[in-house]
Amino acid sequence: MKKIIFYFSVLIAVCLVSQHAYASNEQGISIRKNSTYATIVAKEKGDYYKLYDNDKLVYEGKKDEIKVKIKDEIQKYNLGVYKSNKLKKVIAIKIDNSSYLEPKQSKSYMKSKAFSSNNENELYPEQEIVDNSINQNGLDTHSSSDGVRLKWGKIQGDNGVYSIYRDNKLLKKTKSKTYFDSNVTPGKNYTYKVETNVPLSKKSQNKVNELLAKRKINKSKLSKSEKSKLYNISAEFSSIVEIPKLTEDSLKSPLGLLISKGEQGKSKALSTKASFPKNDAYSIIYNTFIPYKSVKDPNFIKGGYLKGDNRGFNINATSSRTHSVVNLQFQNPLSIWMPTKKIGRSYRCSDAACKKVIESAVASNKAIFIDVTDTSSKKLGFKFYHSAKIPFNTNFPGVSYPSIDSNWKLTMTNSTLVISGSHDKAPNHEIYLASMGGQKRQLYTFFVTSPNDFINLLEIMPRKSFKNTL
């Protein structure tokens, strides 16, 4: 009996030691914040530490708690942990300070509402609450060769269940607001996404039901997932995270992230920790497109089909419902402008193959515009507004074709990029960053999962809210 107790005690001790070691590895640092400072606490013990902001050394010493002033929405650092005069670990840190910074009110807010045919913010008070909560929240990340730690705040009204994705593959569903991924490779980067749902109130759900009845849409023919999209606002945080190598070069010059997968090593990378070259110019490319060959006309009166773009995500695609480009330049000259806002021709067909075209037209681009918010040598920013109506008439009082609506804001400093906003849950959306030097990066994508998802394009349907950091 004594032997059994002894072995059981040893087993418990081993488990406790193992758990402690695992927690220590996965929690290389912790972050404490107040309205003025963020404190980086090194849990990976060393003889001394080095902290780099971009490629600038901002701290070197024995203290394992390093205080940095909160100054930007996103701040990024590399922490080097040294033991016996050797670099023991490199930890890449991204801190989201949104909740401590005063948000700016858009001077084009009323203009955008006048152009939008959906106006969810008026019809669903939950939408505005979620959008504000997204803006005041975000992902804190820290990564090393041991793995990636994600931490986020609650979205007001969410259902408390979070789906964690890496490169669009589901890793786990959890009720926790933190997650650790140990299956990583140093020198690579991954896009992590945290998704949740915010249920509509009973009053708002009744408005959805009224619209479905008005449009003669039979809910019983929809899947559980399709119904869920009708009664929930989707919310998402995402972040591109790099896994540093255990080298001095990686500590000072992290892996560049402005090049597409497959291009690493073939061209000079632009780092998200080292400064973006300010003498370069950038383009933000935003497309909406129908991924199918055709979809059923959402208008129950006319029927038929709307021709699609029949493609996947592609920065160089030639077919889109809408295609917009915003150019940014830090100097020579300092500027933000919108050279392109194209609308693809719409076709209404009698058959799914769209061989028999009933009518075609091109929508107005008047309701696609930007509001410039920041123009300095340190920060560029704008708010983007988009409402493109399907250009056909129903000839029926009180019933019209819907618009593709979205609005989002983008802020770019010499080392970070943040994009956040909301859009309709159809069609597909894609946003890219491209430099004039030929480098490019996918910033955000949204995709429908069924042709039935296009009922989410109808007026007063709940939107998708999102925030992505680079």
C-alpha positions, 0 to 999 in steps of 0.5 A: 500500500505504501508503494502505491501511495509513493508511486502515486505521489511521484506521478502527481509531482511529475505531472505538476512539474510537466504542467509548470514547464509547459506553461512556462514555455507557452507563456514567454511573456505577459502584458499588463496595461493601463491608460499610459503604459504597457508593461512587458513581463518576461516569464522566460528567465534570463540573465539579461534582456534586449528589447527592440522597437523596429530595428532600434534597441530601446532596452538592455538590462537585467530587469524582467519587467519593461515598461513602454509608453502607449502611443499607437493603436498597434505596437510591436517589439522583439524581446531577446532573452539571454543566458550565459551570454547566449541568446536563449529565446526571441519573442515577437510581441504585438500589443493592441492598444485600441481600448486605451486610445480615443476613437475618431468620429468620421466626418463622412458618417452621415454621407455614408448613411445617406448612400447606403440602402441597407442602413443596418445601424439604424435598423439593428442597434446591435450592429453599431455596438459590435462595430464599436466593440471591434474598434476598441478591441483586438488580438494581443500576440506573442510568438517564439519557437515554442509557439504563438499565444493569442489573447483577445477581449470580449465582443459586447453581446457575443455568445461566448464561443470563439472559433480559432482558425489558422490560415482559414483552417479551424483549430478549436472552438473555445469559451476561453479568451486566450489560445496557444498554438505550439505547432509552428515553424520558426521563419514562417508566418501564419494568419490567425483568426478568432470568430464569434457571433452576436445574436440579434435581439427578438425585435431585430429577429422579427424584422428579419422574419418580416423581410423573409416573408416579404421576399417570399423566402422559405426558411425551412429550406435553409440549412442550420448554418444559413439560418444562423447567418440571418440572426447573428452578427459575425465578428472577427479578429485576425492577425498575421503573426511571424515566428522568429528564428533564434538568431540575432538577425531575427531579433533585429530584423524580423521576417518580412510579411508583405510578400505572398506565400511562395515568394519568400526568398525570391524578393526583398521582404518588407518587414512588419517590424522594420519600417516600411520604406517611406519612399515607396507608394502603396495600393489598397485593392478592394474587390467584391465578386460572386464566386459562382457561375451564377446565383438565383436572382434575389428578387422574387418578382422577376426571378431568373439568375444573376451572372457571377464572376466564377473565380476564387481569391486573386489580386490580379483577377479581371472580373469583379462586381466592384473593384476599388483602389486607394493609393497611399504615399508617405512622401514625394508627395505625402498623399492619399487618393482613390484613382479607381472605383469600377463597377462590373457589368451586371447580367440577368439571365433566364438560365443558370449558365447565363447563355440567355441574357434578359438584360444587362446594366452597370451600376453607379459608382457615386456611393464609393468614396473615401474620407482621409483621416490622417496624413503625416510622415508618420501615419496615413489613414482613411475611411472607405465607404462602398454602396453599389446597387444591383442596377435593375428595377423591379417595377414593383412598389416597395421592392428594390434590388439590394446593394453591396454595402461595406465600410471600413477604416485603414491606418498605416504607420511606418511599421504597422497596418490596421484595417477594421469595419463591416460589410454585407455577408455576400458576395465575396470580399477581398482586400490586398496591400501592394507596393509599387516595388511589386510586393503584395499581401492579402489583408482580408477575405470573406467568402460565402459558403453556399449560393443561398448565402446571397439572401444576406445581401438583402436589405436589413440583414446583419453584417460581418464585422472585422479587424485585421492587424499586420 
